[in-house]
Amino acid sequence: MDEDNSSSTESHKRGSSALQLGPCKKALKSDPLVSHGRHFGRTVFALCNYPSLLTSGVLRLEQLEDMERREHAVFETLLDSYPGLLERLKEGSEDSCWRTGELHIGKGAACARGEDTKSLKPVIIDWIAPAGEAVVPPLPRNSKISQGFNHPLTGRLLCPAELDWDDADTKQSLQSGELVVSGDQWPLFVYANEVFDPEDPWNGLLRSRLLVNAFRHIFTSPSSVDKEPKATRAGNARIHGMTTVTSASVAYVATQIQFALCSSSVFSCTDMVTDSETFYHSLLDLLEDPDERRKVTELLLWWNHQIFPMSSAAKRPLKANSALSKIRQKRAALKDADGGSA
């Protein structure tokens, strides 16, 4: 459930960014865009004010006004992913644009986010429990009050990677709230084996088992976490024809895990405990940085190998000295020698 203090219309009047989350109203009737909004929120942009995004996007197309880079990129992706949406927006009024964003796309994204939050709450405890051991002290499944920095397991995972959870003063400051963690201080759980290398912060980043478990749980099926799918219905990825992992879907899953581990009972992007919106945006800032393209490409290749191993996006380049590579090189050389007739 999302908690916000102002309406999306008020946000629009203030000129706030469309990529800040607005409230979600109940849709008056079923619309295909609701289903589309569910997948769009998970894979392209999660915490978004969709009415503002659509209204500003249409204005830019018509008046060629400048728009914040990421906001317009999200808008164009939304148009490309749903044929006929642009015509629907242009033919309608500004109120119709608001209703499409708020009651359809926004509703779908918010419902998906709520479902994922609810489904991860109990299983996260199983994933973080030591193999073959009981969680001490116990973590109840019907309450989150003892989670976050209040528990040694969740506290270590949420501790900023650059800090030492085993340091008594650090632990006390985090538990008391004296040390406030901002969203751009990434928690240790985003790193493989919960190990942070200050000399190479990219090492293991966003490759943790916990992230992979949550991604499979949300996008393929809960049973696929154990690599033995038993689901009787298609997962979210198959329903929406998803065959590759996106940067935004990884950031979305990380944000869901952060909330699942914390002690807050209600998801709110303005919650100062989790600072979810800053956390989500900071991950996207890195994953969309052109200067980090090579590292991000390697990361997404790794992710596709974990989630969609049979897709073309998961295929690694052929080794230059492999038998298959040499056969293809020889064939190419023969074609060149024969003028392309070989």
N, C-alpha and C positions, 0 to 999 in steps of 0.2 A: 504494500500500500504506500502511496506517495503522500507526503505532507507538505503543502505549500501555503503561504500566507496571502497571496494575491492572485487575482484572476489573470488569465492570459491576455484579456483585453487591456487590463491596466498595464501589464508588462509591455504590450505592444505600443501603448501610448507613451510610455517612458522611453521607448527606443532601445530596450534591452536586447541583448543578442538572442537570436532564435535558437542558439545552441545552449541555452540555459533552460532547464526543465520548467515547464509550466504545469498547471493542474490539469487533471483529466476528468471530463464530464461523462455521464452515461450516454451512450449512443441511443438515438431514438429508434433506429431500425438497423437491420443487418445490412452490411455493405462489404463487397469484396476487399475494400481498402483496409478494413479492420484486420483481416487475416494478413494482408500485405504489411500492415504496420507492425504486426507481431514479429515478423522475420526481419524487417528493416531495422527495428530497434535493437535486435540482437546482433546484427551483422554489419550495420553501416554507422549508426549513431544512436546511442541509447538515451541519453539525458537531454532531450530536445524539446523546445517549444514549437511544435509543428505548425500551428496557425501562423505564427510570426514568420517561420521559415518559408511557408508557401506564399504568404502575402508579399514579403520582401523579395522573394525570388521572382515572382511574376512582375513586380514593379521594375526590377532590374532589367528583365528581358525587354520590357516595353520602353523604358526610359534610359537604358544603358547607364544606370547609376553604379558607382563602385560599391562593392560589398566585401565584407571580411572573407578572406580566402577560403577557410574551411567551411564556413556557412554556405557559400555558393557551391562548393564542391559537393557537399551533402545534398543540396537542392538538386543539382544536375544528376546526381546518382539516383535520387528518388524519381525524377522524371524518366530516366532511362530504364529504371526497373519496373515501371508500371505504365505500359502503353495506354495512351489516351488520357493520362492525367493532366497534361498541359492544356489540352483542348477543354477539358472539364473545368479547369481553373479559369481559363480566359473567358469562357462563355458565362460563368457565374459571377455573382456580385462579390464584394469584399466579405460580406457576411457568409456567403456560400464558401468562400475560401477558408474562412475561419472554421466553419462547421466541418469541412473536409479534413482539416488538420487536427482539430480538437476532438471531434466525435468519431472519427474513423481511424485515421493513421495513428494519432496520438493515443486513442483508446486501445488500439491493438498493441502498440509498444508497451503501454503501461500494464496491460493485462498479462502480457508475456513476462514482463519484469517481475510482476507480483507472483505469478505461478512459479518462476524459477527461484525466487527468494524463498517461497514456502517449501518447495521440494528439496532445496539444498539444506535447509535448517536441520533436519534430523540426520541425514547421511554424512554431513561434514564431520560429525563426531566419530563415526566409524572409520573414516579415512585418516584422521589424525591420531587415533588410538595406537599405542605401541603394539606391534604384532604379538598376539597371544597373551597380552596383558590387559588388565582392567585399567580404566582411566582413574587416576588418583590425584586429587579428590574427584568423585564422580561428577559428570556433566549431565544434568537432566535434559531430556529432549523436548520438554514442554516449556522451558524457560531459558532465557539467554543471560539472565542477570549475573551468573557466575562465570561468564565467558569474558572475552576481551583480555585486558591486562590483569583481570582478577584471577585468572587460572594460569598455571605454569605452561600448559600445552598451547593454548590459544595466545597467551601473552608472548611466548617466544616467536610464534609465527607472525604476529602482528608488529613485533618490535621493529623499528626502522633498521634496515640492513646495516647502516653505518654505526649503529650503537651496539653495545654488548649487554644482552639480556642477563647474563650471569653476573654482571656487576651489580652489587647490592644497591648502591645509590641510584643507578639508572633504573633498576626495577621499581624501587620505591617511588621515584619521581614520576614514572609512567602510571603506576597504580593510584597514586594520590591525585593525579591530574596536574601536578606542578609543572611537569614537562608536557607541553601540548604538541602533538604530532600533526604536521600539515600533510595535505594530500600528496605533495610532491616528494615526501620522504617515504620511499617505497618500502613496504614490509618485507621481512625475510622470506615469506612464503612464495614470493615471485621467483626465487632463485632455485635452481636444481639442487636437491639435497639440502636445502636451506643453508647454503654456503655462499657468502659474499666475498668477492676478491676486490679489495679497494684499489689494487693496481690494475685491474681489468674488470670494470663494472659490467661489461657485456657478457662476461664469462658465466654461462648458466642462466642468464636473465630470461624470464618468462618461459622456462623449460622445466618447471617443477611437476612432480607427479600429481600434486593436488590440483594444479591447473588443468592437466590432461584429464583427470577424473571428472572434474566439473564440466569440462567442455563436452566430453562424451555423454555425461548425464543429461545435459541440456539439449544437445544437438543430434545425437544419434539415438540413444535410449539409456535409461538407468542401468539396464542389465549389461550394456556394452562396456561398462566400467570394468567388469571382471573378464572382459574379452570373450564372453559367452552369451551373445545376444539371445534373449528369450522373448523379446517384445512381440506382441501379436498385431501391432499397428505401426505404421511408418513413423520414424522420428522426424523432428522438425527439419533437419537437413534434407531428408528425402522429399518431404512434403513440398518444400520450396525449391527443389532442384539444386541444392547447394552441394558442390563437389570440391570446393577449395576453402581453406581457412582465410578469413580476412583479418587485417590488423585490428579493426574495430571489434570483431568477435572475440579476439583474445583479450582486449582491454575490457570488454563487457564481462567476460567470465571472471577476470581478476577482480573487478569491482563487486561482483556477486559474492566471491569468496571472502573478500574483505568484510563485507557486511555479515556474512554467515558466521564468521569467527568473532565478531565484535559483540559487545553486551547490549547494544541498542535493539529495541524490540520492533521499531518501525523504521522502514527505509525512508530516508529523506536526504536529498542531495545537499541540503543546507545544514545537516547535522555536523557540529563542530568536532564530534568525537571521531567520526569516520572521514569527514571531509571528502565524501565520495566523488563529488563533481570535479574537484581539483585533481584527485587521484586519477580519474578516468581521462581527463583532458591531458594530464601530464604524460600518461602512457602514449596517448595519440600524438602528442607533440614529438616524442621520440620516433615512433613508428612511421610517422609521415614526414620526417625530416629528410630532405633530399640528400644531405651529406651522410646520412646513415643508411642509404639505399642498399649497399652491399650486405651489411649486417642484417638488415631487415629481410632481405631476400633469402639469406641463409636461414634465418629464424622461421620464416613461413614455409620454406622447404621442409624443415624439421617437423613443423606442425602438421603439414599435409601428410607426411610419412606416418605420423602418429594417428591421425584421424581418418584420412582418405588415402590409404596406401596404394590403392589401385588407380588413382586418378593421375592424369598426365602431369599435374602440378607437383606430384610427389616423386617424380622420376628424376634421379640425379644424372648429370651429364656423364657420358661415357668416358671411362679412363682412356687416356691417349694411347696407352700401350696394350689395351685389352684386345683379345682376338676379334671381337665384333667390330671394334673401332678400326683395326687394321684391314679387315675385309672391306669395310665401307670406304676407307681411304684408297685402297687398291681399285675398287670399282669406280670411284670418282676419277682416279688418274687415267684409267682405261677410257672412260667417257671423254675426257678432255683430249686424249691422244687420237681418238677416233672421230672427233668432231661431234661428240654427243650421241653417237649412234649405238654405242655398246650397251 
